[in-house]
Amino acid sequence: MIAYLDRRTFISALALASLAGCSRAAKAATIDGRTFQGDGNGEGLRAQSDLVVKNSKFLNLGNGAIRVNVATDGLLVERVEGRDLYRFLENTASDRSTPASLTNFILRQISGDDIRRAMTRIRYGSRDGLIEDVIARASANTERYCTGFVLDDEAQAIVYRRCEAHGFAEQGRSSSDYWNGDGFSDERGNKAIQYLDCTATGSTDGGFDLKSTDVQLTNCVAKDNKRNFRLWGTGALENCRSEDPRSRGGAGRPGHFSFHGGSAKYVFDRPIVRAAADNDTPVFLFDNDTPANVEIRNADIDAPGAPLVLVENSEPNITWVPPREEQNIRTAE
């Protein structure tokens, strides 16, 4: 059971439940300045179309401080804090036969601390969303497959701007297992996703683990993850920075930019790489089932102890613009 801190908060939650069946013609609900607190289980509140949530706190809750359980349009959440949560925003339908797509939504100026599984999980046919100035910091006791920001199913046309994910590291895996745990992830059904000025640090797998098509990353930074940028689909990275990848355990080697699957095709415009002299992590690591196609433009790479390219599976097709020897590259090989 959720223990609400004041009577007004409890009444507002009941009001939301009653509003769920009302027409869109009704005045949109607003929650302002409330605190929702639980016992580590259960939800905080359920979303509805045109709901506004602002200046509020969500504490010690389970799978969904805010849960999107039905198709929802126009949700706005801003200036909110969350702490000790399984997930902050969870997108799971109550009726499995009816997708709970989230459309035309904004999540902004939100901080989440002590997150056990994920800050946000958005799926179904969700689209046309902005996630802006949202910071997710993982718990010291994360769950398996923990990830800061998750997209799944056919979610598309979603923009992350100035979002951060820190410390999403799996716990308790054996040394022979592959350790998961990502900062940002999207899947093969996702498309037209943008990551602008986003940061991922301290993950046991990918800082950005991306399988979507037509993805765009601009001015993003990945540091101290096992694989700072883990790329499977298609897209472009502009002025993105990778610093000192680090493996915390499990199978598989680390990488600055690693490529996987059977259809990787990317353009890198001004990639920036920095690594200490004793860090031998390969800059471009290829572990694809079929050849990846990569164009690298105007690189700025300083990784003196590392190989520039390491191929573990199919030989890639790499185009250097200008030629490799004319780019600013300092590596061991």
C-alpha positions as semicolon CSV with decimal commas, in nm:
position;residue;x (nm);y (nm);z (nm)
1;M;0,000;0,000;0,000
2;I;0,114;0,354;-0,072
3;A;0,122;0,584;0,227
4;Y;0,049;0,937;0,108
5;L;0,197;1,210;0,323
6;D;-0,113;1,429;0,334
7;R;-0,485;1,406;0,277
8;R;-0,474;1,636;-0,026
9;T;-0,234;1,399;-0,203
10;F;-0,459;1,101;-0,135
11;I;-0,766;1,284;-0,263
12;S;-0,582;1,391;-0,580
13;A;-0,493;1,028;-0,654
14;L;-0,856;0,922;-0,615
15;A;-0,958;1,205;-0,845
16;L;-0,717;1,082;-1,111
17;A;-0,867;0,735;-1,097
18;S;-1,216;0,873;-1,149
19;L;-1,099;1,099;-1,431
20;A;-0,950;0,810;-1,627
21;G;-1,282;0,731;-1,791
22;C;-1,385;1,090;-1,861
23;S;-1,385;1,247;-2,206
24;R;-1,102;1,468;-2,332
25;A;-1,349;1,754;-2,326
26;A;-1,322;1,763;-1,947
27;K;-1,071;2,004;-1,796
28;A;-0,725;1,849;-1,775
29;A;-0,607;1,747;-1,429
30;T;-0,309;1,918;-1,267
31;I;-0,101;1,790;-0,978
32;D;0,116;2,063;-0,827
33;G;0,334;2,045;-0,518
34;R;0,237;1,697;-0,400
35;T;0,447;1,426;-0,237
36;F;0,382;1,059;-0,306
37;Q;0,554;0,815;-0,074
38;G;0,532;0,437;-0,059
39;D;0,686;0,136;0,108
40;G;0,903;0,033;-0,188
41;N;0,616;-0,131;-0,378
42;G;0,324;-0,010;-0,586
43;E;0,270;0,291;-0,810
44;G;0,256;0,660;-0,733
45;L;-0,013;0,765;-0,982
46;R;-0,150;0,669;-1,322
47;A;-0,125;0,902;-1,617
48;Q;-0,413;1,030;-1,826
49;S;-0,433;1,246;-2,134
50;D;-0,347;1,613;-2,075
51;L;-0,237;1,548;-1,719
52;V;0,012;1,800;-1,580
53;V;0,241;1,697;-1,294
54;K;0,480;1,959;-1,155
55;N;0,674;2,062;-0,845
56;S;0,618;1,722;-0,688
57;K;0,814;1,442;-0,520
58;F;0,796;1,063;-0,555
59;L;0,965;0,861;-0,282
60;N;1,021;0,489;-0,217
61;L;0,792;0,352;-0,489
62;G;0,786;0,042;-0,708
63;N;0,722;-0,009;-1,079
64;G;0,601;0,333;-1,180
65;A;0,613;0,649;-0,976
66;I;0,406;0,750;-1,280
67;R;0,252;0,467;-1,481
68;V;0,112;0,495;-1,832
69;N;-0,134;0,205;-1,845
70;V;-0,369;0,325;-2,122
71;A;-0,319;0,525;-2,442
72;T;-0,220;0,872;-2,321
73;D;-0,177;1,197;-2,515
74;G;-0,038;1,527;-2,395
75;L;0,122;1,425;-2,065
76;L;0,346;1,695;-1,912
77;V;0,576;1,624;-1,617
78;E;0,815;1,896;-1,505
79;R;1,019;2,015;-1,206
80;V;0,985;1,682;-1,027
81;E;1,211;1,483;-0,794
82;G;1,219;1,108;-0,743
83;R;1,418;0,896;-0,498
84;D;1,439;0,525;-0,414
85;L;1,233;0,402;-0,711
86;Y;1,215;0,084;-0,919
87;R;1,111;0,288;-1,224
88;F;1,012;0,653;-1,241
89;L;0,797;0,634;-1,555
90;E;0,664;0,293;-1,652
91;N;0,469;0,232;-1,974
92;T;0,276;-0,097;-1,936
93;A;-0,083;-0,152;-2,050
94;S;-0,343;-0,284;-1,809
95;D;-0,512;-0,462;-2,101
96;R;-0,252;-0,653;-2,300
97;S;-0,472;-0,644;-2,611
98;T;-0,476;-0,261;-2,610
99;P;-0,138;-0,084;-2,638
100;A;-0,079;0,201;-2,394
101;S;0,102;0,432;-2,636
102;L;0,228;0,764;-2,500
103;T;0,207;1,049;-2,753
104;N;0,285;1,423;-2,765
105;F;0,445;1,417;-2,422
106;I;0,705;1,619;-2,233
107;L;0,920;1,510;-1,939
108;R;1,158;1,785;-1,825
109;Q;1,360;1,912;-1,531
110;I;1,336;1,584;-1,343
111;S;1,594;1,430;-1,112
112;G;1,591;1,066;-1,009
113;D;1,820;0,922;-0,741
114;D;1,859;0,565;-0,617
115;I;1,691;0,414;-0,924
116;R;1,690;0,033;-0,913
117;R;1,576;-0,061;-1,265
118;A;1,512;0,238;-1,496
119;M;1,428;0,606;-1,495
120;T;1,191;0,571;-1,791
121;R;1,058;0,285;-2,002
122;I;0,857;0,392;-2,307
123;R;0,716;0,146;-2,559
124;Y;0,427;0,036;-2,786
125;G;0,367;0,296;-3,060
126;S;0,473;0,587;-2,841
127;R;0,587;0,890;-3,041
128;D;0,646;1,264;-3,056
129;G;0,800;1,305;-2,714
130;L;1,058;1,532;-2,553
131;I;1,266;1,419;-2,255
132;E;1,471;1,719;-2,146
133;D;1,703;1,795;-1,853
134;V;1,631;1,462;-1,685
135;I;1,904;1,313;-1,465
136;A;1,901;0,949;-1,355
137;R;2,138;0,814;-1,090
138;A;2,133;0,442;-1,023
139;S;2,099;0,271;-0,689
140;A;2,391;0,089;-0,532
141;N;2,159;-0,216;-0,543
142;T;2,040;-0,228;-0,901
143;E;1,824;-0,498;-1,060
144;R;1,927;-0,716;-1,354
145;Y;1,912;-0,534;-1,691
146;C;1,909;-0,195;-1,523
147;T;1,910;0,096;-1,770
148;G;1,871;0,469;-1,725
149;F;1,641;0,540;-2,022
150;V;1,467;0,263;-2,221
151;L;1,280;0,264;-2,553
152;D;1,113;-0,051;-2,685
153;D;0,862;-0,184;-2,939
154;E;0,783;0,075;-3,212
155;A;0,847;0,397;-3,020
156;Q;0,960;0,672;-3,256
157;A;1,029;1,045;-3,301
158;I;1,146;1,095;-2,944
159;V;1,407;1,354;-2,847
160;Y;1,637;1,333;-2,545
161;R;1,798;1,669;-2,468
162;R;2,057;1,724;-2,193
163;C;1,970;1,399;-2,022
164;E;2,215;1,209;-1,800
165;A;2,243;0,848;-1,682
166;H;2,497;0,757;-1,416
167;G;2,603;0,428;-1,259
168;F;2,366;0,174;-1,416
169;A;2,581;-0,125;-1,325
170;E;2,453;-0,479;-1,275
171;Q;2,519;-0,654;-0,949
172;G;2,583;-1,020;-0,871
173;R;2,661;-1,164;-1,214
174;S;2,922;-1,438;-1,239
175;S;3,249;-1,357;-1,413
176;S;3,155;-1,585;-1,706
177;D;2,825;-1,406;-1,776
178;Y;2,778;-1,102;-1,996
179;W;2,709;-0,810;-1,766
180;N;2,425;-0,583;-1,879
181;G;2,346;-0,234;-1,754
182;D;2,315;0,065;-1,991
183;G;2,279;0,440;-1,970
184;F;2,047;0,475;-2,273
185;S;1,899;0,195;-2,486
186;D;1,668;0,165;-2,784
187;E;1,557;-0,133;-2,991
188;R;1,522;-0,245;-3,353
189;G;1,160;-0,133;-3,384
190;N;1,245;0,222;-3,276
191;K;1,327;0,494;-3,529
192;A;1,402;0,866;-3,561
193;I;1,534;0,893;-3,206
194;Q;1,755;1,190;-3,119
195;Y;2,006;1,219;-2,835
196;L;2,122;1,580;-2,798
197;D;2,389;1,683;-2,545
198;C;2,331;1,366;-2,340
199;T;2,576;1,197;-2,101
200;A;2,622;0,837;-1,984
201;T;2,877;0,722;-1,726
202;G;2,960;0,417;-1,518
203;S;2,757;0,144;-1,693
204;T;2,856;-0,223;-1,692
205;D;2,757;-0,245;-2,061
206;G;2,674;0,037;-2,302
207;G;2,666;0,404;-2,224
208;F;2,449;0,431;-2,536
209;D;2,328;0,085;-2,651
210;L;2,136;0,161;-2,968
211;K;1,961;-0,074;-3,211
212;S;1,721;0,176;-3,371
213;T;1,721;0,304;-3,727
214;D;1,795;0,663;-3,828
215;V;1,926;0,754;-3,483
216;Q;2,096;1,091;-3,437
217;L;2,345;1,169;-3,160
218;T;2,482;1,522;-3,128
219;N;2,734;1,645;-2,868
220;C;2,689;1,336;-2,653
221;V;2,946;1,216;-2,399
222;A;3,009;0,859;-2,282
223;K;3,268;0,793;-2,014
224;D;3,375;0,500;-1,797
225;N;3,123;0,256;-1,947
226;K;3,226;-0,087;-2,072
227;R;3,131;0,008;-2,428
228;N;3,075;0,379;-2,444
229;F;2,877;0,369;-2,769
230;R;2,734;0,024;-2,858
231;L;2,583;0,046;-3,207
232;W;2,363;-0,202;-3,397
233;G;2,139;-0,010;-3,637
234;T;2,178;0,297;-3,858
235;G;2,236;0,664;-3,797
236;A;2,481;0,946;-3,740
237;L;2,698;1,070;-3,454
238;E;2,809;1,433;-3,461
239;N;3,075;1,572;-3,228
240;C;3,030;1,287;-2,979
241;R;3,297;1,218;-2,718
242;S;3,421;0,888;-2,574
243;E;3,648;0,878;-2,270
244;D;3,830;0,589;-2,100
245;P;3,596;0,287;-2,128
246;R;3,629;0,040;-1,841
247;S;3,512;-0,319;-1,791
248;R;3,387;-0,395;-1,443
249;G;3,362;-0,767;-1,517
250;G;3,194;-1,033;-1,729
251;A;3,244;-1,157;-2,084
252;G;3,338;-0,934;-2,376
253;R;3,601;-0,665;-2,417
254;P;3,541;-0,291;-2,372
255;G;3,532;-0,042;-2,660
256;H;3,495;0,327;-2,735
257;F;3,266;0,263;-3,036
258;S;3,159;-0,101;-3,079
259;F;2,949;-0,242;-3,364
260;H;2,720;-0,545;-3,352
261;G;2,444;-0,729;-3,537
262;G;2,397;-0,753;-3,910
263;S;2,305;-0,408;-4,039
264;A;2,522;-0,144;-3,871
265;K;2,563;0,168;-4,088
266;Y;2,681;0,495;-3,934
267;V;2,838;0,829;-4,017
268;F;3,073;0,979;-3,758
269;D;3,128;1,352;-3,793
270;R;3,409;1,486;-3,570
271;P;3,424;1,199;-3,320
272;I;3,636;1,283;-3,014
273;V;3,823;1,013;-2,821
274;R;4,035;1,054;-2,512
275;A;4,206;0,773;-2,320
276;A;4,493;0,741;-2,077
277;A;4,818;0,594;-2,205
278;D;4,758;0,270;-2,010
279;N;4,407;0,219;-2,151
280;D;4,430;-0,031;-2,440
281;T;4,059;-0,032;-2,524
282;P;4,011;-0,035;-2,906
283;V;3,863;0,282;-3,048
284;F;3,651;0,110;-3,317
285;L;3,560;-0,249;-3,222
286;F;3,380;-0,456;-3,487
287;D;3,190;-0,768;-3,378
288;N;2,933;-0,783;-3,658
289;D;2,772;-1,084;-3,822
290;T;2,798;-0,902;-4,157
291;P;3,026;-0,613;-4,253
292;A;2,946;-0,280;-4,092
293;N;2,954;0,031;-4,311
294;V;3,112;0,327;-4,136
295;E;3,217;0,672;-4,257
296;I;3,453;0,866;-4,028
297;R;3,495;1,239;-4,085
298;N;3,748;1,470;-3,922
299;A;3,825;1,252;-3,620
300;D;4,004;1,388;-3,312
301;I;4,142;1,077;-3,141
302;D;4,406;1,063;-2,867
303;A;4,432;0,707;-2,733
304;P;4,806;0,634;-2,737
305;G;4,785;0,289;-2,579
306;A;4,500;0,153;-2,791
307;P;4,446;0,008;-3,139
308;L;4,244;0,230;-3,369
309;V;4,050;-0,064;-3,522
310;L;3,998;-0,416;-3,389
311;V;3,794;-0,670;-3,589
312;E;3,651;-0,971;-3,404
313;N;3,408;-1,091;-3,671
314;S;3,329;-0,956;-4,019
315;E;3,571;-0,710;-4,175
316;P;3,407;-0,364;-4,192
317;N;3,384;-0,118;-4,479
318;I;3,540;0,206;-4,347
319;T;3,553;0,532;-4,541
320;W;3,783;0,806;-4,405
321;V;3,701;1,167;-4,499
322;P;3,960;1,312;-4,541
323;P;4,197;1,012;-4,568
324;R;4,295;0,857;-4,236
325;E;4,650;0,996;-4,244
326;E;4,511;1,351;-4,271
327;Q;4,291;1,319;-3,963
328;N;4,400;1,400;-3,608
329;I;4,455;1,045;-3,483
330;R;4,707;0,923;-3,226
331;T;4,678;0,554;-3,133
332;A;4,909;0,258;-3,074
333;E;4,831;0,112;-3,416
